[in-house]
Every structure is written in C-alpha cells, then in structure tokens.
Amino acid sequence: MAERFVSADGRVVDVEKEGVSHSEGQSYGLLLALAAGDRHSFDSILAFTFANMRGRGDTLVSWLYDPRRAEPIADRNNASDGDIVIAYALMGAATRWNEPRYAKLARPMIDDIGRRLLHRVDGLVLVRPGAFGFDSGAQGPVVNLSYFVYGALLAFAAVDDRHPFLEAWQSGLILTKEALSHTGGHAPDWITVRSERRARPAQGFAMKSSYDAVRIPLFMMLGGRVPARYLTPFDQAFNVEGRGVPADIDLASGRTLGEMNDPGYRTIAALTACAARGVPIPTRLQQFRPTTYFGSALHLIALSTARAHYPQCVEQAPQIARALPQAAPAPTAWRVSARRQSGLAGLDFMRASQTAQPSPPQMLSRL
C-alpha cells in the first residue's frame, strides 16, 4: 500500500485522479500507519499534512492538494471526514506510543471540529461537510452520512465536554435510519435535513447510493459501539440483495448503475455481514492486494477494523490477522482520568464504570 500510494515526503496520492491528494487520504494514511504500528510513516504523513494542507486560520485541513498548480491549495475549505479521522488517529497515536505530543495536536482540532463543524438543527446535531457552504437553504442543510465517524465522536466526547459529540453520535444513527426508510433501504450519498427530522436525498447532488454511502457501515464498526440493528439494512442491501457486492444505485429510478466489485468494497460488505449476523469474512477477502487508491484504503481499514473490533470475523485466517498488527484499542464507553488536567488528555482512556455517563446504546434506548 505505502509503496504505491504514499510518496517519500508523506503525501498520500490519489493515482486515479491525476496524482492529487485529499485530507481524506491523509487521514486514511495516518489511520493505517497507526494500525500497523509504523510510527515513521505516521510522522511523515502527519508532517506533510500540517505543513502543506493547513493555513486556513484554524487547525482544520484544506480538503484538496494539487501539486500541478503553482498554488497547490486552490480551495481552502475543509472536508470534515478528513479532519475527524486525523484527530481520531492522533488520539490513538498518543495512546499507542505513549506520546503526549500527539494528544496536544489533537485537542485544538477536536475543539475546532466541535465549534465549526457541529450544527444543531431541530433537536439533532449534524456534522457539516465543511466549515462553510452546505448551509440551510430552501431544502435544509446538506449532510453526508459517511462523515459521521462514530468511534471518533465517542473519543472526542471523552476529552472535550464543551461540544455535543455524543448527541452527534445519536443524530447520525437517527438520520441514517430515517434516510434508509425513504430510499428502499439504500443510503443516499448526500441528504438534506428538513423540518421534523426528515432526511431526503439532497437536491443539487447526484441522487445516488454509491462510493460515499459504502463507508457508512464501516465508520459505524470502526470503534463506534453501534448496535448491530443499525447494520442490518446495509447487510440486506450489500449481501442479501447484492450477493456480497455493494452497488452504485440511482435512487431516483432505483436502477443499478454498476457493481462496486473492488475487494475493498466487498470486504466492507463481508464485515457488515459478520457484525450483523456472525458470518466470517471469506478468506479470499482477507488477502490484500492493492487496486485503486480508494478501494485499497477501505480494504485495509475494513481488515484492521475486523482485527481490532471483530476478531471472530477473521479468526479462520490467522495468517492474515498476524499480518495486521493490533491497533490501539478504539474508544468504547469512556471516562477520563485525572491526567486530563495534567495536559495528557487522550492518553488514559478507560472503559466506563458503573457510575460513568450512559453508554451510547443506553442513550439510544431513551429516544
């Protein structure tokens, strides 16, 4: 993976899109370097990201870097999924390598994510796709459901109680369930949130369930403590209807535009089946070979998620499990030790005690 998609200076290259880089790709590189225990690559990717993709006046990262341009950053807006996963990876690095510097870098990002990207609408807390744009119009605010990275939201709530990260965790699940109920069980890539919590495919965007939506269940399973019932519609779409292959679907007509047959997307489908009903990931999908930038990244994230959070899904192929070193445990239910006051927030997460705040599934039961 690194040899093909990561340059010597730490830039994650989208080879299918003329060699540009995205904050999303940088975040995936950090997450995978963390999972592999590769601190050198982690630091290289982090250094490139912060040196070349910031400069907005906050700690968020510009979404696109194009090395062909005299000014590589043509659009300084961010993409929220990239920022969220970068901060999440920094917190994991602080824990795995016992390094306060990573937590110190994560904390202001988490604050900016809370201040600039969380948006309260009609009793829900939305994740804005970017710090500007996507605002309320005649149809309502625009949301990408794959930008809710559930494990990250739990982790942020553990170290920063100034912002409603747990409410965002709840709201993402509520909106996903609502959106699925109006699209034949296929999650839209982009939705608008209308009055009374109605979620509909967004006008002005392709009305599809496709390469964004395929990430929704993956980011539920990545340390998100999401109950299995929220994965069932994706299991139905990917595995029962799709025979293990997610599809690119035109939601307006219901027509399948093409199969998403890359092993990365099929591995997300297989992990969803395992998390929802205990079906192990097929051995052939546990064998990684690089394909496209996006498919390869999602393939490795799915495998490392299985290794860390669903080991029963890969235990039939122990040689693959050994090839993916155990990542720092992703956040579950949380309390934070007194080290928070000492400036080491993010280094001493602990599982919730009986007296801690309710876990997310308990909170959902109250809705």
C-alpha positions, 0 to 999 in steps of 0.5 A: 500500500505505502509503496504505491500510494504514499510518496517519500515526503508523506503525501498520500496520492490519489493515482486515479485522479491525476496524482492529487491528494485529499485530507481524506487520504491523509487521514486514511494514511495516518489511520493505517500507519497507526494500525500497523504500528509504523510510527515513521510513516505516521510522522511523515504523513502527519508532517506533510499534512500540517505543513502543506494542507493547513493555513486556513486560520484554524487547525482544520485541513484544506480538503484538496492538494494539487501539486500541478498548480503553482498554488497547490491549495486552490480551495481552502475549505475543509472536508470534515471526514478528513479532519475527524479521522486525523484527530481520531488517529492522533488520539490513538497515536498518543495512546499507542506510543505513549506520546503526549505530543500527539494528544496536544495536536489533537485537542485544538482540532477536536475543539475546532471540529466541535465549534465549526463543524457541529450544527444543531438543527431541530433537536439533532446535531449534524456534522457539516461537510465543511466549515462553510457552504452546505448551509440551510437553504430552501431544502435544509442543510446538506449532510453526508452520512459517511462523515459521521465517524462514530468511534471518533465522536465517542473519543472526542466526547471523552476529552472535550465536554464543551461540544455535543459529540455524543448527541452527534453520535445519536443524530447520525444513527437517527438520520441514517435510519430515517434516510434508509426508510425513504430510499428502499433501504439504500443510503443516499450519498448526500441528504438534506435535513428538513423540518421534523427530522426528515432526511431526503436525498439532497437536491443539487447532488447526484441522487445516488447510493454509491462510493460515499454511502459504502463507508457508512457501515464501516465508520459505524464498526470502526470503534463506534459501539453501534448496535448491530440493528443499525447494520442490518439494512446495509447487510440486506442491501450489500449481501442479501440483495447484492450477493456480497457486492455493494452497488452504485444505485440511482435512487431516483429510478432505483436502477443499478448503475454498476457493481462496486466489485473492488475487494475493498468494497466487498470486504466492507460488505463481508464485515457488515455481514459478520457484525450483523449476523456472525458470518466470517469474512471469506478468506479470499477477502482477507488477502490484500492486494492493492487496486485503486487508491480508494478501494485499497484504503477501505480494504485495509481499514475494513481488515484492521477494523475486523482485527481490532473490533471483530476478531471472530470475523477473521479468526479462520485466517490467522495468517492474515490477522498476524499480518495486521498488527493490533491497533490501539484499542478504539474508544468504547464507553469512556471516562477520563482520568485525572491526567486530563488536567495534567495536559495528557488528555487522550492518553488514559482512556478507560472503559466506563464504570458503573457510575460513568455517563450512559453508554451510547446504546443506553442513550439510544434506548431513551429516544 
